[in-house]
């Protein structure tokens, strides 16, 4: 299992890489779309999260798994 802080850090680090920024202010329940991340960037974000956490997310549904909270739940359900 991964802690929420580990997942949040992986998302923040991924967003920094994908969006080429140093400052990330996304809230845990804010959607990636609302934060300005398009569908291609979301796929790249997931690749970065996979790399940071050392896991494969595989069949993640970006329509449902589009916040830090939902990604955290998905990861912990998949990697128990």
C-alpha positions as CSV (number, residue, x, y, z in Angstrom):
1,X,0.0,0.0,0.0
2,X,1.1,3.6,-0.7
3,X,0.4,6.5,1.6
4,X,-1.6,9.4,0.4
5,X,1.5,11.6,0.8
6,X,3.5,9.3,-1.4
7,X,0.9,9.4,-4.1
8,X,0.4,13.2,-3.8
9,X,4.2,13.7,-4.1
10,X,4.3,11.4,-7.2
11,X,1.5,13.5,-8.7
12,X,3.1,16.8,-7.9
13,X,6.5,15.6,-9.2
14,X,4.7,14.3,-12.4
15,X,2.8,17.6,-12.9
16,X,6.1,19.5,-12.5
17,X,7.6,17.4,-15.3
18,X,4.6,17.3,-17.6
19,X,3.6,21.0,-17.3
20,X,7.3,22.2,-17.1
21,X,6.7,24.2,-13.9
22,X,8.2,24.3,-10.4
23,X,5.0,25.2,-8.6
24,X,2.0,22.9,-8.3
25,X,-1.0,23.9,-6.3
26,X,-3.6,21.3,-7.2
27,X,-6.0,20.3,-4.4
28,X,-6.6,16.6,-3.6
29,X,-10.2,16.7,-4.9
30,X,-9.6,19.1,-7.9
31,X,-9.8,17.3,-11.3
32,X,-6.7,17.3,-13.5
33,X,-8.9,18.8,-16.3
34,X,-9.9,21.7,-14.0
35,X,-6.2,22.2,-13.2
36,X,-5.4,22.6,-16.9
37,X,-4.1,19.1,-17.7
38,X,-5.4,17.8,-21.1
39,X,-5.9,14.1,-21.9
40,X,-2.5,13.7,-23.4
41,X,-0.9,15.4,-20.4
42,X,-2.9,13.1,-18.2
43,X,-1.4,10.0,-19.9
44,X,2.1,11.5,-19.5
45,X,1.3,12.3,-15.8
46,X,0.3,8.7,-15.2
47,X,3.6,7.5,-16.7
48,X,5.5,9.8,-14.4
49,X,3.5,8.6,-11.4
50,X,4.2,5.0,-12.4
51,X,7.9,5.8,-12.6
52,X,7.9,7.6,-9.2
53,X,6.1,4.8,-7.4
54,X,7.6,1.9,-9.3
55,X,4.3,0.4,-10.3
56,X,2.2,-0.1,-13.4
57,X,-1.3,1.4,-13.5
58,X,-2.4,-0.3,-16.7
59,X,-6.1,-0.1,-17.1
60,X,-6.7,3.2,-15.2
61,X,-9.9,5.0,-16.4
62,X,-9.0,8.7,-16.7
63,X,-12.7,9.7,-16.7
64,X,-13.1,8.3,-13.1
65,X,-9.6,8.5,-11.9
66,X,-9.1,12.3,-12.4
67,X,-8.1,13.6,-8.9
68,X,-5.3,12.9,-6.5
69,X,-7.9,11.3,-4.1
70,X,-9.3,9.0,-6.8
71,X,-5.9,8.1,-8.1
72,X,-4.8,7.2,-4.5
73,X,-7.9,5.0,-4.1
74,X,-7.3,3.3,-7.5
75,X,-3.6,2.6,-6.7
76,X,-4.3,1.2,-3.3
77,X,-7.2,-1.0,-4.6
78,X,-4.9,-2.3,-7.4
79,X,-1.7,-2.8,-5.3
80,X,-2.9,-4.3,-2.0
